[in-house]
Amino acid sequence: MATWQSRDIEVNGLRLRDTRTGGDKPPVVLAHGFSDDGLCWTPVAEALEADYDLIMVDARGHGRSDDPEQGYGLADLAADRAGVITALGLRRPAVLGHSMGAATALVLAGTHPELPGAILLEDPPSWWVAAPSEANAEQWARMRAWIIALKRKTRGELIAGQRAASPDWSEAELGPWADSKLRFSFNALNHLAADAVDWQATLRRISCPTLLITADPERGAIVTEEGAEALRALVPQARVVHVPGAGHSIRREQFARYIEVVRAFLAEVHTRG
């Protein structure tokens, strides 16, 4: 990590923080989940940096990026990601996203099909099956209460609590996770507009290789077998790999298998390309 470089990128009138492993290697853009930030990808970046240039960007309202009062729909986040790819001069990078970041990758690939060379999706919300609605207000109220409770704790308390709650996580995951919660902006909770996305039309425009990584709904994973099949109906080239023994944070709970799956797909994409 000593050679990694962090800098600010001007995108869509905002300053977004980027941390990059660097080197003349195929680029992989990493898109984190809601309330995480770019450095939550640190264990993944450390595992892949020998072969790839990992670009970890803090989404607006997260980490050290700007936090406008509004503009947190997936169209905004995908436009930010497109702006980062263009500003950095990346040529058809792979985009690996988790949760909100995976949904962002889907919208990016559907609205800017010329930009990503491949997308890898770690348990995205299945909004192509049931789009979010105002009924989600209660869910967002619970999310706000959860964030408020976390922000009242010290970094040490956050780490200790998450260690107890998620015994499958490695120690390397805990510090970046705690830091992301302390840096998170409440403005990013202004997310109810997320998602005036025409999912059917958007997903049908995706042309790049696509990998959906799923886990066990009984452990908290979002994508069901039915959701995965619904995605494949819209994105016929999508490949689905199930990682058992994990919930929503697949890479944190089954890290070795997750990295194996990601490595294999990236190697295949770059061999074909």
Secondary structure, DSSP 4 states (H G I P E B T S, - for coil): -TT-EEEEEEETTEEEEEEE--SSS-EEEEEPPTT--GGGGHHHHHHHTTT-EEEEEPPTTSTTS---SS--SHHHHHHHHHHHHHHTT--S-EEEEETHHHHHHHHHHHH-TTS-SEEEEES---TTTS---GGGHHHHHHHHHHHHHHHTS-HHHHHHHHHHH-TTS-HHHHHHHHHHHHH--GGGG--TTTT---HHHHHHT--S-EEEEE--GGGT----HHHHHHHHHHSTTEEEEE-TT--S-HHHHSHHHHHHHHHHHHHHHHHH-
